[in-house]
Amino acid sequence: MQSLYVWRHAKAVTWSPNIEDFSRKLQAVGIRHAQSVAAWMCEHLELPGSILCSPSQRTRETLAPLLSRQAGLEAVTHFLPQIYMANLRTLTTLLDAAFAEVDRVLIVGHNPGLETLVGNSIHNRHYSEFHRLPTGTLAVIDFATAWPEDQGRGVLRHLVRGKHLPGA
């Protein structure tokens, strides 16, 4: 079995013409939500064998609480410029390579790419549970056989929103 963890960055400062999108930081509420999701992950999930993260400021800040709790994960973390504003094809290509090496992959990035990725990875019986991927949300998808053979037939095991967790 393989598992895909899809984590959309937490709530960032609002975009404005004075702020470069790539450099937007998390709001205080986003930091709290990222900390809550990281704590939940450490308590409820097996750690990922590989982490693929957009190098934007808000995705790095979203991932930081998990890396601070599990310092060993830094060795398997890859900051990939391709994830920033990536489409489904790019994300799938990156995941193909990651799943060739490990059975659990965490990807941290942005919409609309991640939302499309989740929608295309889960079995249609889970569509009623998954409508969208708001900021700070973690989707955990299990595949009975392997990625990419099982893509489109994944089981949506968890859909965790930072704002619904204790401490957020």
C-alpha distance (Angstrom), angle and dihedral (degrees) to the residues before:
residue distance angle dihedral
M1 . . .
Q2 3.79 . .
S3 3.80 129.3 .
L4 3.78 132.0 -153.0
Y5 3.80 119.3 -158.2
V6 3.82 112.0 -162.9
W7 3.81 114.9 -169.3
R8 3.78 120.5 -178.3
H9 3.80 112.8 -153.3
A10 3.79 116.3 -94.3
K11 3.81 125.0 -106.4
A12 3.81 109.9 -53.5
V13 3.78 131.4 -166.1
T14 3.78 111.5 -78.3
W15 3.77 115.8 -89.0
S16 3.77 116.7 -107.8
P17 3.81 133.3 167.8
N18 3.83 88.2 -105.6
I19 3.82 93.8 60.1
E20 3.78 124.4 65.9
D21 3.82 106.8 -127.5
F22 3.81 93.7 -133.5
S23 3.83 90.8 56.2
R24 3.81 99.0 48.6
K25 3.81 111.6 130.8
L26 3.77 129.2 -147.1
Q27 3.78 120.3 -90.8
A28 3.80 116.3 -121.9
V29 3.81 89.4 -100.8
G30 3.81 89.4 51.9
I31 3.79 91.2 53.4
R32 3.83 90.5 51.8
H33 3.82 91.2 48.3
A34 3.82 92.1 49.0
Q35 3.81 89.8 50.7
S36 3.81 90.9 50.0
V37 3.81 93.6 49.2
A38 3.81 91.3 46.8
A39 3.81 90.5 52.1
W40 3.81 90.5 47.9
M41 3.80 91.3 49.9
C42 3.80 92.5 51.4
E43 3.79 90.7 50.0
H44 3.82 100.5 42.4
L45 3.81 110.3 25.1
E46 3.75 139.5 59.0
L47 3.78 108.1 -112.1
P48 3.80 116.6 -99.0
G49 3.78 119.0 -104.2
S50 3.79 89.8 -145.3
I51 3.79 134.6 21.3
L52 3.80 121.2 -157.3
C53 3.80 112.4 -168.1
S54 3.77 135.4 175.9
P55 3.81 109.1 -119.6
S56 3.82 93.0 -130.6
Q57 3.80 116.8 124.1
R58 3.82 94.8 -113.6
T59 3.81 94.7 50.6
R60 3.81 92.0 47.3
E61 3.81 89.5 50.6
T62 3.81 90.6 47.8
L63 3.80 91.6 53.0
A64 3.83 95.6 42.0
P65 3.85 97.2 84.3
L66 3.81 91.1 54.2
L67 3.80 92.2 48.8
S68 3.81 91.0 47.8
R69 3.82 90.3 53.1
Q70 3.81 94.1 44.4
A71 3.81 107.5 30.1
G72 3.81 91.5 177.8
L73 3.79 89.4 69.0
E74 3.80 90.8 70.9
A75 3.82 88.2 76.9
V76 3.82 91.6 60.0
T77 3.82 96.8 40.6
H78 3.80 118.7 109.9
F79 3.80 121.7 -172.0
L80 3.80 103.5 -152.3
P81 3.81 121.6 -172.3
Q82 3.82 89.4 -154.9
I83 3.82 90.5 70.8
Y84 3.81 93.1 63.4
M85 3.82 104.8 98.7
A86 3.83 90.3 -13.4
N87 3.77 124.1 171.2
L88 3.80 124.8 -136.0
R89 3.80 94.2 -93.4
T90 3.80 92.6 54.8
L91 3.80 93.1 46.4
T92 3.81 91.6 48.0
T93 3.79 91.8 50.9
L94 3.81 91.3 51.2
L95 3.80 91.5 47.8
D96 3.81 92.1 48.1
A97 3.80 88.9 60.0
A98 3.82 94.1 44.1
F99 3.80 95.3 48.3
A100 3.80 89.9 50.0
E101 3.82 85.8 67.5
V102 3.84 106.6 32.2
D103 3.82 141.0 19.7
R104 3.83 99.4 -132.9
V105 3.79 122.2 50.7
L106 3.81 128.8 179.0
I107 3.79 117.0 -160.1
V108 3.81 120.2 -169.3
G109 3.76 117.3 -167.5
H110 3.76 150.7 100.6
N111 3.77 145.1 -56.9
P112 2.93 142.4 -77.6
G113 3.82 88.0 34.1
L114 3.79 98.2 50.6
E115 3.79 93.9 45.1
T116 3.80 89.5 51.6
L117 3.81 89.9 47.1
V118 3.80 92.7 54.6
G119 3.81 92.6 45.3
N120 3.80 91.0 51.4
S121 3.81 94.7 44.2
I122 3.79 100.9 52.6
H123 3.78 128.9 76.2
N124 3.80 113.3 -103.6
R125 3.82 90.8 -113.6
H126 3.84 86.6 72.8
Y127 3.81 95.8 54.8
S128 3.81 91.5 96.6
E129 3.82 88.9 59.3
F130 3.80 94.7 44.9
H131 3.77 118.9 56.5
R132 3.78 101.6 145.8
L133 3.79 143.2 -21.5
P134 3.82 109.2 -112.4
T135 3.80 121.9 -166.0
G136 3.77 114.1 -70.9
T137 3.81 94.2 20.7
L138 3.81 124.3 137.9
A139 3.80 120.2 -157.4
V140 3.81 117.9 -164.9
I141 3.79 114.4 -160.4
D142 3.80 125.0 -176.7
F143 3.79 124.2 -158.5
A144 3.82 118.3 -154.0
T145 3.79 93.8 -147.8
A146 3.78 117.8 8.0
W147 3.77 145.5 -53.0
P148 3.05 124.7 -73.2
E149 3.82 96.1 16.0
D150 3.80 90.4 59.1
Q151 3.81 96.2 40.9
G152 3.79 108.7 131.3
R153 3.80 90.9 27.6
G154 3.80 100.2 67.8
V155 3.78 122.9 134.9
L156 3.79 114.0 -122.2
R157 3.80 98.0 -136.4
H158 3.81 98.5 171.5
L159 3.78 138.4 8.8
V160 3.81 105.5 -171.9
R161 3.80 124.1 -176.0
G162 3.78 117.0 -162.3
K163 3.77 92.9 -140.3
H164 3.82 91.1 59.1
L165 3.79 95.3 55.5
P166 3.82 128.1 91.5
G167 3.78 113.2 -91.2
A168 3.77 94.0 26.4
